[in-house]
Amino acid sequence: MASAVFTGVARDCAPHLPAVLDNLDRLARFYAHARFVFAISDCRDDTAAILARWLQGRAGTLIDLGALEPTLPRRTERIAAARNAALEAIARDADASDHLVVADLDDVLDRPIETDGFRQAVGFLSGDAARAGVFANALPRYYDIWALRHDRWCPDDCWQPIWGRPAGESFETAKFREVFSRQIVLPPDQPPVAVRSAFGGLAVYRLPAARAARYVGLDAQGREASEHVAFNAAIRAAGGTLHIVPALQVHAPQQHLYQAAEFRWPWRFRMHAQRLVERHRPPWRRLLAPA
């Protein structure tokens, strides 16, 4: 059996950690050997204590970066710094693991994950040496559009057109177009979808393919960006392919999905109409159609 190193970063995740760590413990059983490297910063709750207790008796490391916010005021910069600190710790240990499992330690993974989906994802990753990474799907629909890059589905950063929208366009109009219209149902029985980037709260990489990659929380213009995009771009530049595996499902956080109560009736009607169209013309079919 293969071996793996599991990694994740956290800030004030204490309410979610017991369930998240239970998930990671179950997923680690797929490997002959598993170790854990967690990085935290700016915590005011019991995150550090919970992770330290859980690591007792397990192979693992907890990296406390202290207060990053004074020197890295932007959230994406802090997340990238913490993820890179974990990667550097893995590199210093000369880890010979086969896989790098990257997991969010917040509400994305605080509900049970079906382990058969994880088994399918790992099996797909191992089935071809060119495959460098696989990502989770989500219930009730795929949510992580910011980290997603796919020529048809989401070719560019979804938030830049929202932040830079024309003066006459409302925030609601831009967000419906750039985010909600792309949060589609991806049936778990569909084949893997090739992407340029994704994440979705849970990813499995071939560790050798990920060793030279690093996370970057800002884009070329110095704007906040999903740190996963740069990491995945480096892996692809080295020749690796990346896929979302629909059978591997996490639970999308409600705050990242459309919530009818947050919008006025015209927007609720618009979303209702969009959902009706989806039933007859599922968007996922376009993703799998030949280019």
N, C-alpha and C positions, 0 to 999 in steps of 0.2 A: 504494500500500500504506500501511497505518497505521503509526504510530510508537508506541514504548512505552518506559517507564522501568521497569526491574526493580529490586526492592528486597528486602532480607532482613536479618535480624539474626543475630548469632552470638556464642557464647561457647565457646571450646575445641572448635571443630568441625574442627580440622585433619585428622583421619583421613578425614573425609567430603568435604572441599572439592574435591579434584580431580575426583571423579565428579559432584558437584553442579554445579560450574562448567561441566563439559562439557555437562551437560543444559541449563543456562541458555544456553550459547553456541548450541546447536542450536535452542532455542526462539526465540532472538533473531533467527534468520535468517528468521522469518516476517514480520519487519517491515522497512520501508524504512530506518528508523533506530531504534537502540536504545541506551539509556544505562543505567548501573547506579549505584545508591546503596545502599551497605552500611553498617550501623552495628554496632559491636562494643563490648563492655564486659567488664571483669573477666577478661580472657584471660591464661592462663598458658602456652599452647602457641604454635604458629606460625600461628595463625589470621590475625593482622594481616599477617604477612609474605607468606603465600600469597595473600591477597586483594589486597594492594598490587602484587605481581608480576603477577597476572592482569589487573589494571586497566591496566597499562602498555600503551599503544597502543590502549586502548579509551576511549570516553567514559564517565567515571564518577567517583565520589567515595567515599572511605572515611572514615567518621566514627568516631573512637575516643573513646568517652565515658569511658575510664579506669575507675576503681573506683567502681561504683555501689552495690555491696553494703553498704558502711558506712551509706549514707543511705537506701537502698531495700532493706531486708533480705528482702522477699518477692519471690520469683522473678517472679510475674506483673506486679508493678509495674516491675521492671527491664526486662522484655520490652516492656511498653507504652511505657516511656520511650524505649527504643532505636528502636522502630518510629515513634514520633512525631518523634524527632529526624530520622529519614530523611525523613518526610513534610514536615517544616519545611524541610529542605534542598532538597527538590524544589520547594516553593512559592517559596523565595527565588530559585531559578534561573528563575522564571517559565516552567517547563516547559510546552511546548505539545503534549506527547505525547497520543495518543489513549487509550492504555491504561496502567494501572498493574498490573504483574505482581508479586504478592507471593509469595515463595518461602521455605520453610524451607531453611536451609543445613546441616541435619544429616542423619541417616540416612534421612529420608523420601524424599529425592531422590538418594540415592547409588547408585541402580540406574537403568539407561536407561529413559527415558520414551518411549513410542510417540508420535511427533510427529503422526501422523494424528489421535489423540485431542485433542491441543492445537489442531490446525487446526479440528476440529469444534466445540470449545468456543468458540474465537474467532469462528467463523462464526455460531454461535448468538447470542453476545453482540451481534454487529454486526447481527443480523437484525431487531432491534426497538429503537427508541430508548428504550423504557421499561426495557429490561434493563440493569441497572447492574453486575452482577457474576456470575461463574460460578466454581464450585469443583470440585476434583478428587474423583473416586471413588478407591477403593483396592483393591488385591489383597492377600490373598485375600478380604477383606471390608472394608466401610467401618469405619473405626476411630475417627475423631475426634468422639466423642460429646460431649465437653465444649464444643466450639464450636458444636454443632448445636442449632438450634431449628426444630422442625416440629410442628404441632399434634397429629399422630398419632404420629409417630416419637419425638420427644423434645421435649416442650413447655417444659421448664424445665432448670435447671442439674442435671446428673446427679450431681454430687458432693455437693451440699448434703444430699440425703437419706441419703447414705452416711455423711458426717461427723456428721450429726445423727440417726442411726438410734436407734430405741428401745433401751433398756438390754438387753433380752432378745434382740435380733437380732444375729447375727454379721456381721462385715465381709464374709465370703464371700457370705452371703445377700443383703445389700444390693448388693454389686457385681455379682452375677449378674443381679439384677433391673434395676438402673439402667444398667449399662454393657454387659455381655456379651450380654444378650438383645437389645440394640439394635444390636450390631455385625453387620449383615446383609450378605449377598451382594447386590450391586446389579449385575445383568448390564449389560455395556457397550453392548448393543444397545437398551436401554430409553431412552425419551425423558427429557429433563431433568426433574428434580424441583424444584418450587418450594419454597423454604425461607425462614425468617426470618433464619437465620444458619447458617454453616458455614465450614469452612476446609479441613482435610485436607492441609495442606502446600503447596498451590499454588492460587492464585486469580488471576483476571484481572478487573479492574474497568475501567469507563470512568473515566478520570482525572478529567474534570470532575465526575462524580457523587461521587467520593471526596475531593475537595479539602477540603470542610468537615468531614469526619469525622475523629475521633481515637480512638486506642486507650485503653482503660481497663482496668487489671488488677485492680480491686477492685469488688465489687458495692455496692449501696446500704447494706448492713450492714457494709461494710469487710472482707468476706471475699474471699479469692483467687478470681478468676474468669477465664475465658478472655477475653483481651483483644479477641478478634475479635467478641464478642457486641455490645459497645458500638459498635464501628466499623460493623458491619453494621446495627445498629438506626438509626444516624444516616443511613445511606444510604437505608434504607427509609422513614424519616420524611420524607425529601425527595422521595419518590415513586418511587424505583427498586425494581425487582424483582431477586431473587437466585435462582440455580438451581445445583444440583449437576448436572454433565453426566457421566453414567455412562461415556461413551466416553473421558474423560480420566482415566487411571488412574496413580496412583503406587503405591508398595509400602508397605504398612502396617508400621511398626516392630514387631518381635515383642514388645517389652516392653509394647506397648499392647494386645495381643490376649490372649485366653485361652491359657494354657499348662498343659497337663494335669499336668505334673510339679510344678506349684506347689500342686496341690489333692489332697485325700484322695479315696479311691475313690468315696464317695457323690456328690461334686461332679463327678467325671469321668463317672459314670454319668448324672447329670442333664444334663450338656452333650451327651453322646452321644445321649440321647433327644431333646434339643432339635434337634440337627442332623438326626435322622431325620424329625422333624416338618417341618422346613424344606424337605426334599426334596419333600414332597407338598403343602405349603402355603407357598410362598415368601413371606416377609414383604414383599418389595418390591411385591407386587401390591396390598397394602392402601394403599401410598403413592400409587399411581396411580389408585385407584378414586375415583369421585365422592364428595364429602362428603355 
